[in-house]
C-alpha cells in the first residue's frame, strides 16, 4: 500500500509545485474497482492547467510511474491522467464545480495531504 501512497505523494507535490489549487485526494478503493485514489485539483487558467499536467507526467516518468493514458488535452478544461491505481483529475476552475466529483464520491475518505504541500 505504501507504494501507491508514494505515487500519490509524487503527484501531489508536482501539482503543488505548479500552484494547483484545492488539491484533494479521495480514497476510493472500497467504492470502485477503477482505482485506489482520485487526486482532484484546479487550475486558474488553461496555461496553468497545461503546466500542471506536464509537471505531473514528468514527475511520473522521473519516478518510473507508468502512465496508462492522458485524456482531455484537446479540450483543455478537464484533463484526466490515468496511472492505473491512481486517477488524476485536473480541472479548469470553472469546470470543477460543474462536475463536482467530490460530491459524487462523497463516501470516499479524504486523505490528509497537508504535510506534502509547500
Steps between C-alpha positions, in 0.01 A plus 500: 500500500784740576605480136166643387520776762852580379354540152227730634762708680704545179186619319392738776846655530530548123158664484573720801828606338296641210261671745201273446220607733259307719690172469299214650575130516206264531552142615260314269642148526201373699250667264617412149732257322613783268776631730619526858524880503362798311713812512292807413629853450429830329692738277436873470533505121565268209869583487541399866293188436745395229796573730350289780437207266852525361651512850302193608589297191868597526508411872334167421763424237783609734369263771437212257122525548322351201244722329214305349333795323452876495158616384348841432807688378314639202220655700733649760227519766523163677800276454506149639830324561458125552782348702319166546436504877496882517287720277582870487234757407634844409217748454481852368351664811165581332448136401573340836180616665296389201619139524523504881690173537540553872123482540464199271765317707395654834522160674873484427732594787714807430873445544689759707766637265599818685848374584570454128406856406751784488 
